[in-house]
Amino acid sequence: MRLRLEAPAKLNLTLTVVGRRPDGYHLLDSTFVLLELADGLVLTDGGGGLRQIGGGGRVPTGAHNLAWSGLQTAMGAGADTMRLELEKRIPVAAGLGGGSSDAAAAWRLGRAWLGETEVATPDDLHRLAAIGADVPFFAAATPAARVGGIGERVEPVEPTRREVLLVHPPFGMSTAAVFAALHPADWGTAENDLLPAARRLRPELEDLFTRIEAAGGEPRLTGSGSTIFSLDDDPERTAALAARLQRDGLRVDVTRTRGAAASIERINEED
């Protein structure tokens, strides 16, 4: 038996810092949506650990990969008898949640392999938050949600289908570094409270925002960056904006928000 599942990217439509715990973790209130842009995972038995396809050299492999951590959370020591293939399409250090989505998808695959329900309970979400703050959202398998706390509170909301333009700067952003650069004065000042800190670390973001606005987009930062996105209801307008920005030398992707989470596919060996 082989199980396959897409691990979608996400956007933060809003991200507000609402407090900070004594242990230093920031408490967030954020609206997440899934994108059609996705990594792909295939789970089989027979051992072999994690095999990654694509994604460059910046993604950890083996036991240090978030996807493998998600599989171990689902299967315990049984993960050592499994083989997980991960095809990377989501840029890393981009604020798109690729590693967290991989972890949640591997967790769902492991649960399905064991014949257990994929529906994440509140206890599951708390455990998965220890892997990464975005992992519970992806594990909840909902296309849109309001997420709170350190990621463990996931409240599904009605998804809205939108065209999405993604602009990928030639650099990534460290989530830890962005939070370290965050000032209390930044809280509640923008759609994304992490934007001022990200701009302090990477002043180049200001120029990218200006170029996107000049081309007709409405730029916003997702997560801690570095990806900038612009939303529209019109596919032709989005494609035209992408073409203008590509001519300006920027790296872009065009995708859409999802109306539903991905489902696990069972693959016959003869396939």
C-alpha positions as a printed Julia matrix, in Angstrom:
271×3 Matrix{Float64}:
   0.0    0.0     0.0
   1.07   3.56   -0.72
  -0.59   6.71    0.59
  -0.24  10.09   -1.06
  -1.23  13.54    0.21
  -0.66  17.13   -0.87
   0.77  19.53    1.72
  -0.55  22.99    0.76
   1.12  26.32    1.4
  -0.72  28.96    3.44
  -1.17  32.69    3.66
  -1.74  34.8     6.75
  -4.46  37.22    5.68
  -4.08  38.9     9.06
  -1.56  38.39   11.86
  -1.91  40.22   15.17
   0.36  39.82   18.2
  -1.9   39.87   21.27
   0.56  39.09   24.06
   3.62  37.23   25.21
   3.89  34.27   27.58
   6.42  34.16   30.44
   8.45  31.61   28.45
   8.87  34.16   25.65
   6.44  32.71   23.11
   4.3   35.37   21.43
   0.54  34.85   21.42
  -1.04  35.42   18.02
  -4.46  35.92   16.46
  -4.23  35.15   12.75
  -6.44  34.26    9.81
  -4.97  31.45    7.7
  -5.97  30.22    4.25
  -4.66  27.28    2.23
  -3.24  27.67   -1.27
  -3.24  25.38   -4.29
   0.57  25.61   -4.3
   1.62  22.45   -2.44
   4.36  19.96   -1.66
   3.63  16.27   -2.22
   4.19  13.35    0.18
   4.02   9.58   -0.39
   4.17   7.08    2.48
   5.15   3.43    1.97
   6.46   0.67    4.2
   9.79  -1.14    3.96
  11.99   1.42    5.69
  14.38   3.9     4.15
  13.48   7.02    6.12
  12.94  10.31    4.32
  13.71  10.9     0.65
  13.42  14.46   -0.58
  12.89  15.49   -4.2
  13.64  19.11   -5.08
  13.74  22.01   -2.66
  17.45  22.77   -2.89
  19.93  22.22   -0.09
  18.4   24.42    2.61
  15.77  21.92    3.78
  16.92  19.59    6.62
  16.68  15.87    5.94
  16.36  12.79    8.12
  15.34  13.17   11.75
  15.73  16.97   11.57
  13.03  17.34    8.91
   9.65  18.55   10.16
   7.86  16.0     7.98
   9.7   13.17    9.69
   8.86  14.67   13.08
   5.2   14.68   12.1
   5.36  11.03   11.07
   7.07  10.08   14.34
   4.39  11.93   16.31
   1.74   9.81   14.58
   3.52   6.43   14.53
   6.13   6.53   17.3
   8.9    3.96   16.79
   6.86   2.49   13.94
   8.04   5.38   11.76
  11.42   3.64   11.52
   9.85   0.95    9.33
   8.41   3.5     6.88
   9.62   5.37    3.82
   8.47   8.95    3.26
   8.99  10.67   -0.1
   8.73  14.45   -0.02
   8.53  16.5    -3.21
   9.3   20.13   -2.35
   7.58  22.86   -4.35
   6.93  25.45   -1.63
   9.85  27.88   -1.14
  11.55  27.65    2.26
  11.98  30.49    4.79
   9.18  32.22    2.9
   6.31  32.56    5.4
   4.26  30.03    3.4
   4.37  27.28    6.04
   5.9   24.6     3.84
   7.75  22.73    6.58
   4.77  22.87    8.94
   2.42  21.69    6.2
   4.77  18.77    5.46
   4.76  17.85    9.16
   0.96  17.89    9.35
   0.59  15.92    6.12
   3.04  13.26    7.35
   1.1   13.09   10.63
  -2.15  12.57    8.73
  -0.54   9.91    6.54
   0.84   8.08    9.58
  -2.55   8.12   11.29
  -4.25   6.81    8.16
  -1.65   4.05    7.77
  -2.42   2.88   11.3
  -6.14   2.92   10.56
  -6.77   5.75   13.01
  -8.87   8.85   12.42
  -7.17  11.81   10.76
  -9.41  14.26   12.62
  -7.13  16.15   14.99
  -8.43  16.47   18.56
  -7.55  19.45   20.78
  -4.93  17.25   22.49
  -3.43  16.43   19.07
  -3.23  20.13   18.22
  -1.38  20.88   21.46
   1.13  18.09   20.73
   1.63  19.22   17.15
   2.19  22.83   18.22
   5.42  21.59   19.83
   6.71  20.8    16.32
   5.81  24.23   14.96
   3.21  26.92   15.56
   1.62  26.5    12.11
   1.38  22.69   12.25
  -1.99  22.51   14.09
  -3.71  24.59   11.4
  -2.58  22.24    8.67
  -3.44  19.17   10.74
  -6.97  20.49   11.26
  -7.46  20.01    7.5
  -9.64  23.06    7.03
  -9.15  25.48    4.11
  -9.4   28.58    6.29
  -9.28  29.22   10.02
  -8.72  31.75   12.74
  -5.7   30.56   14.72
  -4.81  31.68   18.23
  -2.46  31.08   21.14
   0.84  29.63   19.95
  -1.04  27.92   17.12
  -2.98  25.3    19.06
  -6.39  27.05   18.85
  -7.89  26.5    15.39
 -11.38  27.8    14.6
 -12.52  27.04   11.02
 -13.99  29.94    9.06
 -15.71  30.13    5.68
 -13.12  30.02    2.88
 -13.08  32.64    0.14
 -11.75  31.74   -3.31
  -9.27  34.35   -4.52
  -6.55  34.62   -7.14
  -3.14  34.92   -5.49
   0.09  36.41   -6.78
   3.2   35.42   -4.81
   6.4   37.44   -5.1
   9.52  35.63   -3.85
  12.44  37.88   -2.84
  15.96  36.56   -3.43
  16.32  35.94    0.31
  14.5   34.06    3.06
  13.51  35.21    6.51
  14.22  33.46    9.81
  11.03  33.34   11.87
  13.05  33.42   15.09
  15.02  36.47   13.92
  11.85  38.35   12.95
  10.22  37.7    16.33
  13.46  38.74   18.06
  13.33  42.05   16.16
   9.67  42.64   17.07
   8.92  45.66   19.28
   5.79  45.98   21.44
   5.07  49.19   19.53
   4.59  47.06   16.39
   1.61  45.21   17.86
  -1.69  46.08   16.22
  -0.2   48.53   13.72
  -0.82  46.67   10.43
  -2.56  43.69    8.82
   0.61  41.79    9.75
   2.29  42.88   12.97
   5.53  41.18   11.88
   5.97  43.48    8.88
   7.81  46.29   10.75
  10.28  43.8    12.23
  10.79  42.1     8.85
  11.47  45.5     7.26
  14.02  46.33    9.94
  15.86  43.11    9.14
  15.43  43.43    5.37
  14.99  47.05    4.23
  14.81  45.69    0.66
  11.2   44.7     1.37
  10.2   48.37    1.2
  11.45  48.61   -2.38
   9.62  45.42   -3.34
   6.35  46.74   -1.89
   6.8   49.95   -3.89
   7.46  48.06   -7.14
   4.43  45.82   -6.67
   2.19  48.79   -5.92
   3.52  50.63   -8.99
   2.62  47.59  -11.11
  -0.97  47.65   -9.8
  -0.81  45.14   -6.95
  -1.76  45.43   -3.29
   1.26  43.92   -1.51
   1.07  42.21    1.87
   3.53  40.04    3.82
   2.62  36.48    4.8
   3.82  35.21    8.17
   7.34  36.37    8.98
   8.16  36.59    5.26
   9.87  36.79    2.97
   7.04  36.12    0.47
   4.84  39.07   -0.48
   1.36  38.41   -1.86
  -1.4   40.29   -3.64
  -5.02  39.12   -3.89
  -7.55  39.65   -6.67
 -10.86  38.23   -7.9
  -9.87  38.41  -11.57
  -7.55  35.73  -13.06
  -6.71  37.86  -16.11
  -5.75  40.85  -13.96
  -3.6   38.61  -11.76
  -1.85  37.1   -14.79
  -1.19  40.57  -16.21
   0.28  41.75  -12.91
   2.5   38.66  -12.77
   3.76  39.34  -16.3
   4.59  42.97  -15.44
   6.53  41.95  -12.34
   8.38  39.21  -14.21
   9.45  41.76  -16.81
  10.69  43.85  -13.87
  12.95  40.95  -12.88
  10.94  39.57   -9.95
  10.32  35.88   -9.29
   6.59  35.21   -9.02
   4.04  32.4    -8.76
   0.32  32.56   -9.53
  -1.97  30.32   -7.49
  -5.39  30.36   -5.8
  -6.81  29.87   -2.35
  -8.39  26.46   -1.74
 -12.04  25.72   -1.14
 -11.23  22.45    0.64
  -8.3   20.72    2.3
  -6.41  17.95    0.51
  -7.56  14.33    0.89
  -5.4   11.21    1.19
  -5.13   9.09   -1.94
  -4.55   5.32   -1.73
  -2.33   4.09   -4.54
  -2.37   0.48   -5.75
   1.06  -1.06   -6.25
   0.35  -1.66   -9.95
  -0.23   2.07  -10.38
